[in-house]
């Protein structure tokens, strides 16, 4: 009962009601969350019992930022929590999807300019960057490389603190990314990866909270 009351006191009642009505789903917004929501953007929650919580959990004083560009979609397949101090940006025409029982811890930065899909039961530790764009054009052998490539993070993936997930990365289910890693390319399932750039350290790995 006490924990529920503390949770409620961290909510912005006005923002929670406003955005829940606007998007016709349960969107719980913390008091210090900054929202920049384009008119034609969408938040979709596929499960009637699901919700998206933004900037409510943990006791950090820092604000949280959620930006949705024009025609962008943020879809939650169940229940998902974005902790205080994090910044999530879904750009124009981009799609970001979060699975059930996934949490994004404090001070994370997620920038989705094309497509980011995070599976169910994932643990994203603090200070993790997930970015599907280079922001600028990179020219190699007189050819302009694609700025954006989709990121896919499978079910039950644990990403350690201070890690960075780069564009075009595909992390398969049940894997662990060690703290401080920079990940680019494909990550096999049930494996531990670490380092800069991250390499396979061990296979036949599993984890639980």
C-alpha positions in Angstrom: 0.0 0.0 0.0 2.8 2.4 0.9 4.7 1.7 -2.2 1.6 2.3 -4.3 1.1 5.7 -2.6 4.7 6.7 -3.2 4.3 5.7 -6.9 1.2 7.8 -7.2 2.9 10.9 -5.6 5.6 10.8 -8.3 3.0 10.9 -11.1 1.9 14.0 -12.9 -1.9 13.5 -12.7 -2.6 16.1 -15.4 0.0 14.7 -17.9 -1.0 11.1 -17.1 -4.7 11.7 -17.8 -4.1 14.0 -20.8 -1.8 11.6 -22.7 -3.8 8.5 -21.7 -6.9 10.1 -23.2 -4.9 11.4 -26.2 -3.5 8.1 -27.1 -6.4 6.0 -25.8 -4.1 3.8 -23.7 -2.5 3.8 -20.2 0.4 6.2 -20.3 1.8 7.1 -16.8 4.0 10.3 -16.8 6.2 11.5 -13.9 6.2 15.0 -12.6 9.5 16.1 -14.1 9.0 14.6 -17.5 9.4 16.9 -20.5 7.1 15.8 -23.4 7.6 17.0 -27.0 4.8 15.2 -28.9 4.1 16.0 -32.6 0.4 16.1 -33.6 0.5 13.0 -35.8 2.6 10.8 -33.5 1.2 7.7 -31.8 1.7 5.7 -28.6 0.2 2.2 -29.0 -0.1 -0.4 -26.3 -1.2 -3.7 -27.7 -2.3 -5.3 -24.4 -5.4 -4.0 -22.6 -3.6 -4.6 -19.2 -0.4 -3.0 -20.5 1.1 0.4 -19.8 4.0 2.7 -20.6 5.6 4.4 -17.5 7.9 7.3 -18.2 10.0 9.0 -15.5 8.1 7.6 -12.5 10.3 4.9 -11.0 13.4 5.6 -8.9 14.1 8.6 -6.7 16.5 10.6 -9.0 15.7 14.3 -9.1 16.6 14.6 -12.8 13.9 15.0 -15.4 13.0 12.6 -18.2 12.5 13.5 -21.8 10.2 11.8 -24.3 10.1 13.2 -27.9 7.9 11.9 -30.6 8.3 13.3 -34.1 5.6 13.7 -36.8 4.1 10.4 -37.8 6.3 8.5 -35.4 5.0 5.5 -33.4 6.1 4.2 -30.0 4.5 0.8 -29.5 4.5 -1.2 -26.2 3.5 -4.8 -26.3 2.4 -5.1 -22.6 4.1 -3.2 -19.7 7.3 -1.1 -20.1 9.1 1.3 -17.8 11.4 4.2 -18.7 13.1 5.3 -15.5 13.9 8.9 -14.5 16.7 10.8 -16.1 16.4 9.0 -19.5 15.8 10.5 -22.9 13.9 8.7 -25.6 13.6 10.3 -29.1 11.5 8.8 -31.9 12.1 10.9 -35.0 9.8 11.7 -37.9 8.2 8.6 -39.5 10.3 6.3 -37.2 9.0 3.3 -35.2 10.1 2.2 -31.8 8.7 -1.0 -30.2 9.2 -2.2 -26.6 8.2 -5.7 -25.4 6.4 -6.7 -22.2 8.1 -6.5 -18.8 11.1 -4.6 -20.3 12.7 -1.7 -18.3 15.0 1.1 -19.4 17.0 2.3 -16.4 18.3 5.7 -15.4 20.2 8.1 -17.7 19.7 6.0 -20.8 19.5 7.7 -24.2 17.6 6.1 -27.1 17.5 7.8 -30.5 15.3 6.1 -33.1 15.4 7.8 -36.5 14.3 4.6 -38.4 13.5 1.5 -36.4 14.4 0.2 -32.9 12.7 -3.0 -31.6 13.4 -4.1 -28.0 12.0 -7.5 -27.0 10.2 -8.6 -23.9 11.8 -9.2 -20.5 14.8 -7.1 -21.3 16.9 -5.3 -18.7 18.6 -2.1 -20.0 21.0 -0.9 -17.3 21.8 2.8 -16.6 23.7 5.1 -19.0 23.1 2.9 -22.0 22.9 4.5 -25.4 20.9 2.9 -28.2 21.2 4.9 -31.4 20.1 3.8 -34.9 21.7 6.7 -36.8 25.1 8.3 -37.5 23.4 11.7 -37.6 25.8 12.7 -40.5 26.7 11.2 -43.8 29.8 9.0 -43.9 31.6 8.8 -47.3 33.8 5.7 -48.0 35.3 5.2 -51.4 33.3 8.1 -52.7 30.1 6.4 -51.7 27.7 7.8 -49.1 26.8 5.2 -46.5 23.3 4.9 -45.1 22.9 7.1 -42.0 20.2 4.9 -40.4 19.9 1.1 -39.9 17.4 -0.7 -37.8 18.3 -2.1 -34.3 16.8 -5.3 -33.1 17.2 -6.5 -29.5 15.6 -9.9 -28.9 13.7 -11.2 -25.9 15.4 -11.6 -22.5 18.5 -9.5 -23.2 20.6 -7.8 -20.5 22.6 -4.8 -21.6 25.1 -3.7 -19.0 25.7 -0.1 -17.8 27.6 2.4 -19.9 27.2 0.4 -23.1 26.4 1.7 -26.6 24.3 -0.1 -29.2 25.1 1.2 -32.7 23.0 1.2 -35.9 22.4 -2.1 -37.6 22.9 -4.2 -34.5 20.9 -7.4 -34.0 21.2 -8.9 -30.5 19.6 -12.4 -30.3 17.6 -13.6 -27.4 18.9 -14.5 -23.9 22.2 -12.7 -24.5 24.2 -10.5 -22.1 26.2 -7.4 -23.1 29.0 -6.6 -20.6 29.2 -3.2 -19.0 31.0 -0.5 -21.1 30.7 -2.4 -24.4 30.2 -0.9 -27.8 28.1 -3.3 -29.9 27.9 -3.3 -33.7 26.6 -6.1 -36.0 25.1 -9.5 -34.9 25.2 -11.0 -31.4 24.4 -14.7 -31.1 21.8 -16.0 -28.7 22.7 -17.3 -25.2 26.1 -15.6 -25.4 28.1 -13.1 -23.4 29.6 -10.3 -25.4 31.9 -7.5 -24.2 34.6 -5.0 -25.2 35.1 -2.2 -27.8 34.0 -3.4 -30.4 32.2 -6.2 -28.5 33.3 -9.8 -29.1 31.9 -13.1 -28.0 33.4 -14.0 -24.6 31.4 -17.0 -23.7 28.6 -19.1 -25.1 25.8 -21.2 -23.4 25.0 -18.3 -21.1 21.7 -17.4 -19.4 20.7 -14.8 -16.8 17.9 -13.8 -14.5 17.1 -10.9 -12.2 
